[in-house]
């Protein structure tokens, strides 16, 4: 299922035309994400590719994110993927509460640069076999240091990817690609 992220109304990013995300859940514990960023990539901070390793604070630079919440439930997971192939995963008990690391059981990240930038991630997660509410987002850092915030849905006010309004997509227990 393909979704297009929208730029936060208070942000500007003339270098990026669009960010699309393909999401699939081929089994109850597997999530597949494919982010595609189109635009003038020379104006965007895209770090060099490194082996996939866990790293914190990826959101401070260009980063693709997914937030997952089992239905019903108030706890959620945050997944971060940097263009370098670094990644992070966290679990929260509630809105920005009870944070802890929550590494996936397995993770494969592929990055491609060409006429656009593409990052694909396939994860096996220990989550209930129920429908999930999903928030998809991205932080884009331009070479001048400014950041823009992209998401499926933005709550009122400043950008906040953790806000419940951002969980705008529902994935059934299993989806087709």
Protein Blocks (a to p, Z undefined) as FASTA:
>chain_A
ZZdddddfkbccfkbmbdcdddddfbfkbccdddddedjfklpccdddddddddehklmm
ccddddddddedfbdcdddddfkopacddddfbehiaiacdddfbdcddddddfbccddd
dddddddfbddddddddddddfkopacdddfbdcehjddfkbmklmmbccdfbdcZZ
